[in-house]
Amino acid sequence: MIDSKMPSAITVIASILGGGLAGACFNVFLTRYFHRQDLRAKFYPVLNNIHSAYVIRMEDPEGRYWTTVVGNVPTPEDENFVDHRSSFISDVMQFIELKEVRVLRRRILDNEVGGDHTRGQVLKLDLAPEWAALNDCLKTLHKKPKI
């Protein structure tokens, strides 16, 4: 009886040895696969860093909310967190090829755009949805193979 995987293996070997379109497609597929794995490996410490900042902030029941006046600089106790968060949102663009990064960025930005952004208005942003998005992204990265 012929093994069902044998024709696929023969096709792949013939494509690689013979070159041609099939070999090129296979090469492109493998290159993209390993490139994404490399991006995930580079993104993981960046995500872990911002996740830790959110964990520390969420330990305080009031830390869940970021209250700011639109158009003013952040309060001194929020300044480091706001700078870290802004830096993360900018830095995440280098990993935007990854689907989990696109989903994470969209969820963070969707949470940010709510409320009245008129200059001088007090804005109270609930950071829990962003923290949940970070947790989901971290879980996704843990499920992905071989990081």
C-alpha positions in Angstrom: 0.0 0.0 0.0 1.3 3.5 -0.9 1.7 5.9 2.0 -0.4 9.1 1.5 2.5 11.3 2.5 4.9 9.8 0.0 3.6 11.6 -3.2 3.8 14.9 -1.3 7.3 14.2 -0.2 8.4 13.2 -3.7 6.8 16.3 -5.1 8.6 18.5 -2.7 11.9 16.8 -3.3 11.5 17.0 -7.0 10.5 20.7 -6.8 13.6 21.5 -4.7 15.9 19.6 -6.9 14.4 20.6 -10.2 13.8 24.2 -9.2 11.0 25.8 -11.1 7.9 27.5 -9.9 7.0 24.9 -7.3 10.4 25.1 -5.7 10.3 28.9 -5.7 6.9 28.8 -4.0 8.1 26.4 -1.4 11.1 28.5 -0.8 9.0 31.7 -0.4 6.7 29.8 2.0 9.6 28.6 4.2 11.2 32.1 4.2 8.0 33.8 5.3 7.4 31.1 8.0 10.9 31.6 9.5 10.7 35.4 9.2 7.5 35.4 11.2 9.1 33.1 13.8 12.0 35.5 14.0 9.6 38.5 14.4 7.7 36.7 17.2 11.0 36.0 19.0 12.0 39.7 18.7 8.5 40.9 19.7 8.2 38.7 22.8 10.5 40.8 25.1 8.9 44.0 23.9 5.4 42.6 24.7 6.6 41.2 28.0 8.1 44.5 29.1 4.8 46.5 28.5 2.8 43.7 30.0 4.8 44.0 33.2 4.2 47.7 33.3 0.4 47.1 33.1 0.6 44.3 35.7 2.3 46.8 38.1 -0.2 49.5 37.3 -3.2 47.1 37.8 -2.0 46.1 41.3 -3.5 49.4 42.4 -7.3 49.5 42.1 -7.1 53.1 40.9 -4.2 52.3 38.5 -6.7 50.7 36.2 -7.9 54.2 35.3 -5.7 56.8 33.7 -7.2 60.3 34.3 -5.8 63.1 32.2 -6.7 66.6 31.0 -6.8 66.6 27.2 -4.0 68.8 25.8 -2.0 68.8 29.1 1.1 66.9 30.0 0.4 63.8 32.1 0.7 64.0 35.9 4.1 63.2 37.3 2.9 59.8 38.7 1.6 58.8 35.2 4.4 60.3 33.1 6.6 57.2 33.0 3.7 54.9 32.3 2.4 57.2 29.5 5.8 57.5 27.9 6.3 53.7 28.1 2.9 53.1 26.6 3.4 55.6 23.8 6.8 54.2 23.0 5.3 50.7 22.8 2.5 51.8 20.5 5.1 53.4 18.2 7.6 50.5 18.4 5.0 47.8 17.7 4.8 49.0 14.0 8.0 47.1 13.3 6.1 43.9 14.0 2.9 44.8 12.2 3.3 41.8 9.8 2.1 39.6 12.6 -1.6 39.2 12.9 -1.5 39.1 16.7 0.3 42.5 16.7 -2.3 44.0 14.3 -5.1 42.8 16.6 -3.3 44.1 19.7 -2.6 47.5 18.2 -6.2 47.9 17.0 -7.6 47.0 20.4 -5.3 49.5 22.2 -6.1 52.3 19.8 -9.9 51.5 19.8 -9.8 51.8 23.6 -8.0 55.1 23.4 -10.3 56.9 21.0 -13.4 56.8 23.2 -14.5 59.8 25.1 -14.5 63.6 24.5 -11.1 64.7 23.2 -11.8 68.4 23.3 -8.9 70.4 24.7 -9.3 71.0 28.5 -11.7 68.1 29.0 -11.0 65.6 31.8 -10.7 62.1 30.2 -10.8 59.0 32.3 -9.4 56.0 30.3 -10.1 52.5 31.5 -6.9 50.5 30.9 -8.4 47.1 31.6 -9.4 46.4 28.0 -5.8 47.2 26.9 -4.5 44.9 29.6 -6.8 42.1 28.4 -5.6 42.7 24.8 -2.0 42.3 26.1 -2.9 39.1 27.9 -4.5 37.7 24.8 -1.5 38.6 22.6 0.8 37.0 25.2 -1.3 33.8 25.2 -1.3 33.7 21.4 2.5 34.0 21.3 2.8 31.2 23.8 0.6 29.0 21.5 2.8 29.7 18.5 5.4 27.1 17.8 9.1 27.4 18.7 9.7 30.9 20.0 
